[in-house]
């Protein structure tokens, strides 16, 4: 394939992936000392061989002698490819094998190099792009610190298929500021390339940079003995006053070296340990706030020392918590890469042309969340390709690029992580969805649903979008499984669809599973917590701002926008009853994931603080309008409201008994 | 991360050419029409790499290099000279002033871009 005889086709790619899987399996089996599935392996090998047969009939012979079926197949291939043998004569023998050569590069920069804005590490990075690079720093010269001599001498070994010219080009600008020698090891397995092997110093053939070389040459070249520095920034112990420059450089050299050789210092920790730590830190946060409150109540907080200590304690607790969370945070890149493969496979089975685009791969998400996103994302992506994208002909007919685009993106948005799968397909076929939902008895036949409501039907349990059961989707588990999985992570799934333009499914997740910045409010005599991330502003409404729309519903006009008012006490049926607004209540202007604003009426705002989320779902199942609970500083338990359900006016679909509250 | 480039040239055409070439490569580009303007912009532009012409009114390329090297905020920023000049004397002078590299005009997009990537500390 590398020599261009075989072109990369999706078919080949698929076989390669399977082969990679097989290899991974074999490694795993080997680790467990188990036997592998010989016939399956055999099949796989044959499959790969079949590919190479297609390209090189001459090489095919060893593949088949023991297998008559294969031999026949090979025969066919041979028949088709008779003239191919000619190709070989054009490829000089040994060309491919001769590719990798080892270059030894000695790089002795002058102080001027740094003064002129060069940074050796960046040169090394470029070199590393050419092949396998190993960097060693020699600090002997720094020990004999002499203002004109190079402070550090770097010895690099580079295994690369590139020629010396490419290497020289990298040093192009640095050349006048350093002594550079590039030697080739006679390490050339095939030894075919015409006579350039062996070692020769670069100096004579280098285009002379006037002045520069003369300067350096007049200094004695620093002797380089092969004594690589082992560990630590163990620069020579010198008087502190004269060490600055070279020592600083040496210090920098060490970590850089570590990065280059790919061994960044890490510790592998059992995830359970980290989880235990996170839980304990959660408790610490609660204890901290309990203590804080007790001290305030005991009237001790007025003491200045006490107050500042408390403040420091609070900051530290928070920092510890963030630090611990950061341990578990991981970029979504590996996850996205995995999805790339699923897209390819799905596209192949569905026989659609798909361009897969990822955005925001560096977004960091809690590790446990990432793991649990694999299945939902797989499902969503498959759906997007199988149902979302149209076939090439239909796309062409609709005047679209015959290759569909599926975009997977991640971003941090107002304290949450939003992951979106966007396709440019035909959008949700609402007529079909509605008809199907009616046929399945999920909605009454005379239901009058808005387009958005129809789209949400996709998430209803028992609703499967597939008109035909394919290998990809429609295996009885629908998007409701996705919905449940995401909800159990404290996230939400939203769908936005534009007929003919495509569909976006967006998953919004909390940054961490354990903590939340909340606003503590009074609702009908109960204490509740509203997630701060969703609160846009708080309003003390003037009567003139409020408008009655019908007997129950009210709107508030905020800067010429009419926003529906939701009375939290009424939502929860609290005995204190509704009417917070009549009792000089406060409105919290909140925004949900779809960007819709609602004003929540509460009696009073207490406080704003970090709360530790205690899940209710494991013990109580899903509680309508409630996301979770928390323990406040005084030991009281408060419910955290589920803004999405409240702003939608309907509880989540899995709990129909409470449906009466829908507006 | 995008590499931020400050391109200094007194020719409008040259600035446009540079901007087009560099933005296509995904760099952020700020331009200045002479050395003096470049020095004013230096802090705000916070470039990762500076590309400068030599012959310019008010403050020439050498002046730019010296000013940058003497500045507080950008003393170590790599500076590539992009000039029609190619005499050893000029190159040596630039080198003494603290230039990082010298590219002779007319420039080749790919070469310029790879040169920038090579020196940028990003």
Contacts between the chains, C-beta under 8 A, distances in Angstrom:
chain1	res1	chain2	res2	distance
A	112	B	95	7.9
A	114	B	76	7.6
A	115	B	69	7.3
A	115	B	98	5.8
A	116	B	78	8.0
A	116	B	79	7.8
A	116	B	95	6.9
A	116	B	98	5.0
A	116	B	99	6.2
A	116	B	100	5.1
A	117	B	76	5.8
A	117	B	77	6.0
A	117	B	78	3.8
A	117	B	79	5.8
A	117	B	98	7.0
A	117	B	99	7.9
A	117	B	100	4.0
A	117	B	119	6.8
A	118	B	78	6.9
A	118	B	100	5.9
A	118	B	119	6.8
A	119	B	78	8.0
A	119	B	119	8.0
A	119	B	121	5.5
A	122	B	118	6.8
A	122	B	119	6.8
A	122	B	120	7.2
A	122	B	121	6.2
A	123	B	118	7.1
A	126	B	117	7.7
A	126	B	118	5.4
A	170	B	118	6.3
A	172	B	101	7.0
A	172	B	115	7.5
A	172	B	118	7.9
A	173	B	80	7.7
A	173	B	100	5.8
A	173	B	101	3.2
A	173	B	102	7.6
A	173	B	115	7.1
A	173	B	118	7.2
A	173	B	119	6.4
A	176	B	95	5.8
A	177	B	95	7.9
A	209	B	91	7.3
A	209	B	95	7.9
A	210	B	88	4.0
A	210	B	89	8.0
A	210	B	91	7.3
A	210	B	92	5.8
A	211	B	88	7.7
A	211	B	92	4.8
A	211	B	95	7.4
A	212	B	92	7.7
A	212	B	95	6.8
